[in-house]
């Protein structure tokens, strides 16, 4: 589970979400291109999740579903989840979805996440254990962070097993032993 | 021991699993008289020539290296038994045949150190490799059937096979759990206002699925 210092968790909260301000706010520079240092009521801006979340709890903004959960992506995921390039849309698709879910109050996101993960999980599994290492770079570009972790876990344990099976030097030389003596001046 | 190697890769490395497997008992036939050996793990011997003794695999390998004994291959390592197991592995799609928990490691250690003690070593070795490949393939196909959080039961899986799939399965099940039960994400209890109430008011979903 996510901890305070989890870098993936922090990066997930950096993702932008579209929000609508319910209240005018003075003295803030949220949009650098605006002329004044204030945000008007009803303004639509994109804020990182951590800020949007705090403002949402204070009833200052309302959050709408971010672009990676729009209709177009949903249709693509329904068509063939395994081929959708989720990494370019949102590298933390699943975690982000879980975080945005209670804020948007859209139950369909939950179903979307689960169905997408189910299908992509199978794809990741078959690729991870069967594909040759050279063929993997293309697959990896489509995967989200979580799927990449899964994939690498599978690959590295398989590689470790193969290395063990091939054998080789049983004992490793301690790094201290290989060191040469310093020349005495 | 566990986690000392590389914490990200797996809980145990293959070498560590092999180390654990060395505690399995094997039969040896000494070819000279050796007095009783006292170790922390127990006392073994005394050994008399041509009398069968039960010793751990590590001791058997150590004695074998010094040319003091012959290792008797375990009963399951016979050509007839392995052929039977291989056929049954191929026939049954879902189930795994009963083999010793450490069969991969034991067979490799014996192939490395006691080649001349195993009859038909080339046949035995290729049979075991075939069995292992068939089983690994079956593990992968059974992993494909995961769809949601559920108790996973794969009987007769061996130590090395479990060790290979452990990092992947652990993460995958955690992810399935997370997406299957979004209500249980700890952040949610902090959310108490606004639209989120709609999302929380529904009855909790069944935690276990088939």
HADDOCK unambig.tbl for C-alpha pairs under 7 A between the chains (distance, minus, plus):
assign (segid A and resid 57 and name CA) (segid B and resid 193 and name CA) 6.38 0.50 0.50
assign (segid A and resid 98 and name CA) (segid B and resid 182 and name CA) 6.50 0.50 0.50
assign (segid A and resid 102 and name CA) (segid B and resid 188 and name CA) 6.99 0.50 0.50
assign (segid A and resid 102 and name CA) (segid B and resid 196 and name CA) 4.95 0.50 0.50
assign (segid A and resid 102 and name CA) (segid B and resid 199 and name CA) 6.16 0.50 0.50
assign (segid A and resid 103 and name CA) (segid B and resid 195 and name CA) 6.84 0.50 0.50
assign (segid A and resid 103 and name CA) (segid B and resid 196 and name CA) 5.67 0.50 0.50
assign (segid A and resid 105 and name CA) (segid B and resid 195 and name CA) 6.00 0.50 0.50
assign (segid A and resid 105 and name CA) (segid B and resid 196 and name CA) 5.58 0.50 0.50
assign (segid A and resid 105 and name CA) (segid B and resid 198 and name CA) 6.57 0.50 0.50
assign (segid A and resid 105 and name CA) (segid B and resid 199 and name CA) 5.32 0.50 0.50
assign (segid A and resid 113 and name CA) (segid B and resid 179 and name CA) 6.74 0.50 0.50
assign (segid A and resid 114 and name CA) (segid B and resid 179 and name CA) 5.54 0.50 0.50
assign (segid A and resid 114 and name CA) (segid B and resid 180 and name CA) 6.59 0.50 0.50
assign (segid A and resid 118 and name CA) (segid B and resid 147 and name CA) 5.98 0.50 0.50
assign (segid A and resid 122 and name CA) (segid B and resid 144 and name CA) 5.62 0.50 0.50
assign (segid A and resid 150 and name CA) (segid B and resid 168 and name CA) 5.57 0.50 0.50
assign (segid A and resid 150 and name CA) (segid B and resid 171 and name CA) 6.36 0.50 0.50
assign (segid A and resid 150 and name CA) (segid B and resid 172 and name CA) 6.83 0.50 0.50
assign (segid A and resid 153 and name CA) (segid B and resid 9 and name CA) 6.28 0.50 0.50
assign (segid A and resid 153 and name CA) (segid B and resid 167 and name CA) 5.60 0.50 0.50
assign (segid A and resid 153 and name CA) (segid B and resid 168 and name CA) 5.43 0.50 0.50
assign (segid A and resid 154 and name CA) (segid B and resid 165 and name CA) 6.73 0.50 0.50
assign (segid A and resid 154 and name CA) (segid B and resid 167 and name CA) 6.65 0.50 0.50
assign (segid A and resid 154 and name CA) (segid B and resid 168 and name CA) 5.09 0.50 0.50
assign (segid A and resid 156 and name CA) (segid B and resid 9 and name CA) 6.38 0.50 0.50
assign (segid A and resid 157 and name CA) (segid B and resid 9 and name CA) 6.35 0.50 0.50
assign (segid A and resid 157 and name CA) (segid B and resid 10 and name CA) 6.72 0.50 0.50
assign (segid A and resid 157 and name CA) (segid B and resid 164 and name CA) 5.30 0.50 0.50
assign (segid A and resid 158 and name CA) (segid B and resid 164 and name CA) 5.97 0.50 0.50
assign (segid A and resid 160 and name CA) (segid B and resid 14 and name CA) 6.76 0.50 0.50
assign (segid A and resid 161 and name CA) (segid B and resid 14 and name CA) 5.92 0.50 0.50
assign (segid A and resid 161 and name CA) (segid B and resid 164 and name CA) 6.94 0.50 0.50
assign (segid A and resid 164 and name CA) (segid B and resid 14 and name CA) 6.19 0.50 0.50
assign (segid A and resid 164 and name CA) (segid B and resid 15 and name CA) 6.92 0.50 0.50
